[in-house]
Amino acid sequence: MADSPDADVQEPQPSVADKAPDDPSDDPSDEPDGGSWQRRLLVFAVVLLGLGGAVAVAGDIPKTDGHYGFWSVLPPLVAIVLAFWMREVVSALFLGIVAGGLISGDVNVVDAFLIPAIGTEDFALILLVYLWALGGLIGLWTRTGGALRFAKWAGARIVQGPRTAKFFTWMMGILFHQGGTISTVLTGATARPIGDRHDVSHEELSYVVDSTASPAATLIPFNVWPIYVGGLVAGTIPLFETSQAGIQFFFTALPFNFYAIFAITLTLLFSWEKLPFIPGKKMRDAIQRARTTGKLDREDATPLTSRELTEVTVPKGYTPSLVDFAGPIGILLGVAILPYLYTYFLLGNTESPTLLIAEAFVLAVLAGMAIALVRGMEFQEVIDGFIDGCKGVTIGAIILALAVTLKEVADAVGTAEYVVATVGDVLTPVILPGLLLVLCVVIAFSTGTSWGTYAVVFPVAMPLAWSVLQDPFFITLCFSAVVGGSVYGDQCSPISDTTVLSSLATGSDLMDHVYTQLPLASVAGGLAIVVYTLLVWLAV
C-alpha cells in the first residue's frame, strides 16, 4: 500500500492502542467457543493423565551419553506442541517442565528447576533490565507523553504512512544492533507508537523488530557475539587455536552468514512493501485488517502488554516534549554503547570490553523520572507511571521465568546432546552445512536460545566439519551455518526471550507473532540452505 503524501501535515489521531478497551463483558464475541474449550480440556486431560502415569516410572529411564534417548526431546516437544495447539504459552511451558522433571526423576520441579532457574543471575538481569526497566520506562512515557510526542515528530518528518513506519522500524533495528534482547526492547519501544498511529498491525511490527534483532547482531557484530563464539570454538580445530583466532574468523565469515543476510533483506523488502508475495495467510490477513479497520490486533488476541502500557494519561498541565523521549533513550544508548566502543576500539580490549547494559537501563529510567520532575510533574504521578508500567509486563515476566526454567530442564535431560548424537552420523560434505543449519534450528527452536545452541553445537560441529573436509572455505560455510541456524530457530521459537520481548515491546499476541513470522523467516532459512548446498557442491 502506498503511503499518503499528505500524512505529514495531518494531526495524528489517537491510535487503537491509545484507547481504553471496552469492557469484555459487554462484547458477546468474547464468549468462549464451546468446541475450542472442549478440545483444550481434552488435551489437558490427556497430558495430565500421561504425566500422572509417568510418575510411577519417574527416574527409571536410563541415561546414556548425557541424554535419555528420545525422551530427552519430550519436554520442549510438549511445550512447543501445546503452545501451538492451544495458543497459550504459560500452561504449555509448565507442562513441559513437569515432563522434564518426570523423565529426570526430579518430580519436585519447583525445588529442582523453578527456584534454581529463577534465582540465577541471568534471570535477575532479565527481570531487572528487560522487564522492570522496560515496563517502567514505557509506563513513564504514558504519563509524560514522550513516546507519543516523538511519534508525532517522526510522523511529520520521517514517517508518512504504514510503509515508511515499517521502514523506520527496520532502520531502528539496524541501529540498535548490539544484541537480540536489547534490539527488541529499544526498537519496539521506539517504533510502536509510530506504527500504531499509521495502522501497522502489531504482527507486522513484531516481525520487523524480531527479524532485525539477532540477525543484525550477527551481521554487524560490534557487540559481544564474536567474543562469545570465539571462546566456544577456541581449540576445537587447528584454525581456531585461540579465542582471538575464533573472533577474527567470525568477522571473516560475515559474508557467508546467509540466514542473517536473507532475513534482514527480506525484512527490508517487507517493510518497504516490495515483496512480490507475502508468505503466510495470517500475515496477509493482519495487514488487510489493520489497513481497512484500524484494528492492530486479532479480535480474540491477548497482547502481552496490558492497559497500563497502552493508555496515555498525561496529567493536566504537563506538556509532552521530545526531551521526555530523547533524554532516556540518549542515556540508554550512550551508557550501553559508548563505553563498549571506547574500550574495544580505542583501548584495544577485545577480550572483555566494558558493557554496561543493566546500568544503562536503570539510568534511563532514572533520567526519565528526573526529566519529568524537572519539567513540573508531581512526584506521585512519576511513581504511579513507573509502577503501572511494571504491572503491565507481569505476563511477560511469568512467561520468561518459565522459559528460563525449561532451558534448565532441557540441559538436565540432555535435549541438545540427543539431537546432535542422532544426526551426527550423516557426514557427506555437500549436505553438512545445510544439515548443521537444520540441527541448530531444531535445538534453538526447542530450547529458545541461540547462545545455548552455540554452546552445545560449536564444540561438536567444528571437529565434525574438519574431519569431513579440511578446507577453510568449507569450515567457513559450516561455521556460518551454525551461527545463522541458531538465530533462525531462536527467532521463531515461542519460548525464546527475544520472541517474547518482541511481542511485549510491540503489544502483540505472542502466538500471533510466532504464526505470522514463521513463514517469512522460513523463506530466509530455506534460501540459506540452498545456497550453502550449492556452494559446497560447486567447491567440492
ABEGO torsion letter per residue (X at the ends): XBBBAAAAABBBBBBAAABBBBBAAABAAABBBAAAAAAAAAAAAAAAAAAAAAAAABGABBBBGGBAEAAAAAAAAAAAAAAAAAGBAAAAAAAAAAAAAAAAGBABAAAAAAAAAAABAAAAAAAAAAAAAAAAAAAAAAAAGAAAAAAAAAAAAABAEAAAAAAAAAAAAAABAAEAAAAAAAAAAAAAAAAAAAGBBAAAAAAAAAAABAAAAAABABBAAAAAAAAAABGABAABABAAAAAAAAAAAAAABAAAAAAAAAAAAAAAGABABBBEAAAAAAAAAAAAAGBABBAABBBABBAAAABBBBBBGBBBBAAAAAAAAAAAAAAAAAAAAAAAAAAGBAABBBBBAAAAAAAAAAAAAAAAAAAGBBAAAAAAAAAAAAAAAAAAAAAAAAAAAAAAAAAAAGAAAAAAAAAAABABAAAAAAAAAAAAAAAAAAAGBAAAAAAAAAAAAAAAAAAABBBAAAAAAAAAAAAAAAAAAAAABAABAAAAAAAAAAGBBAAAAAAAAAAAAAAAAAAAAAAAAAAAAAAX
